[in-house]
Amino acid sequence: MTNPVCHFEIPVADMDRAIEFYQRVFGFELNRQMVDGYEMAFFPRSDDQAGLSGALAKGDVYKPSQTGCILYFAVDDIDEALRRSESEGAKLLYPKTDIGDGGYVAEIEDSEGNRIAINAAKPL
């Protein structure tokens, strides 16, 4: 059996601003492309690793929102990710919280107005 979710798309209003936000907060490069007439910027993907990947997406069917699905981004250091997100203008929506065996989680509003979550394992 495989994981049931295979791809996500995060709605954006300003692709340049969104790419800059996600690259600075999470520290990875996005690959910009046009797909079926929509502007996309793809997150890194490794087919031999667990998890999934997706893209930022701009177009008439993509509307940023704080309601709906919440995507969780895994990070090594949640405090550092929150510092970087704050310096990029993110709004803290749910403070860093200990969730037991799941580590720590926090929620922020990204540069486009989407609610996203940050998750980190507890240090060993």
N, C-alpha and C positions, 0 to 999 in steps of 0.2 A: 504494500500500500504506500502511496506517496502523499505528500502534503497536498491538501485540496486547493490551496491558493497558489497561483504560479506567476502572477504579474500584478502590479498596481500602477495607477496613474494619479498624480497629485495635480489638481487644477491650479493654474497660475494666471494672473492678469498681466504681469510684466516678466517675461522670460529672462531677460538680462539680470534683473534684480533677484529673481528666485534662484538662478544658477549661482550667483555670487553668494547669496545667503547660505545655501546648502553646502557649497564648496568650503566656505569659511567655517561654518559650524561643525561639519562632520569630517572635513579634511580629505575629500576625495574628488576626483575629476568627473565631470559629467560630459557625455558625448551628445552633442547637438545634432538633430536630424529633422527632416520633414517626413512625416508618415501620413499617407492618405490625406494630404492637405492640411495637416495639423503640425504645429511646431512642437517638438519634443526634445527633451534633454534626458538621456538615459543614465541611470546610476550604474556603477560597476556591477558586473555579474560574473560569477564563477560557477560553471556547471558542475564542478566536482565538489562543491561545498554545500552544506545545508542552508536552508533559507531560500528567500526569493529576492527578486529585484524588480525595478520598475522605472518610471520616468516622471519628470515634470511634463505637464501637457497644457498647451494653450490653444484655445479655439472656442467657437460659439457654444459647444456642448460642455465645456469645462468651467465650472463656477466654484471658486474658492469658498470654503465654509467651515464654521466651527461645529456644525452639526453633521452627523453621518459617521462614516467609518473613521477610526483613529488608527493611524499607522505607528508602530513602535520601531524606533531606530536603536539598534544595539550599539553601545559605545563602551570603551574600556574604562573611562573616567567620567562619571555623570556630572561631577562638580565642574570639571573643565569644560564639558559640553555646554552646561548651563551658563558658565562665564562667557564663552564664545557667543552663544545665542543672545545673551543680554547685550553684548557689545555690538551685535548686528541689529539691535532694535527689537528683538523678540519680546513678547509679553508673556510673563509667567502666568499660566492658568491653573496649574496644580503643582504645588511645591514638591521637592524631593521627598519621597516617602519610602520607608522600608516596607517591602512586601514579602518578608520572610525569605523562603527559599528562592523566590523569583528575583531577589536582589533589591535594587532601588529603581523607582520610576518617577518621572516628572512629566508634566505636559506644558507645552508652549504654543503660542500663536506664531506661525512662521511669517515671513515677509509678505505673504499674499493673503493672510487672514485665515489660513487653515489651522485646525487644532492637530498637532502631532505630539507623539510621546517619545521620551528618551528613556532607555532601559539599560542598566548596567548590573552585572553580577557583583556579588560581594567579594572583596579581596580575600584571598586564601590566608 
